[in-house]
């Protein structure tokens, strides 16, 4: 009697790459993708907005911002964004503005007469321009 145990050798076959059939059209519509630059511009860029509250404050305090002031304000918001700010106090001339950098929105505006003895909360940065 033979006491040896024989195990059959497995047959090893090479794996073939799996290919996807392209004969049938996809049920999902083709989605146009935006470039990174377009997404970045949409997220970060664009025009500075004013909240309803900020517009009311500007109107009630007779504060008018010209193109030069708006350009300085947008530049200040850009600087705050570069530093990673989320909500910033921007001091410009005799005006203080609280801006949501994340939303690119002016939240409120305070003129020189109402600036004294004021406490600004929920800000993480200040920009003086």
Secondary structure, DSSP 8 states (H G I E B T S, - for coil): ----------------------SS--SS-------HHHHHHHHH-S--EE-HHHHHHHHHTT----HHHHHHHHHHHHHHHHTT-SEEEEEETTEEEEEETTTTEEEEEEEHHHHTT----S-SEEEE-
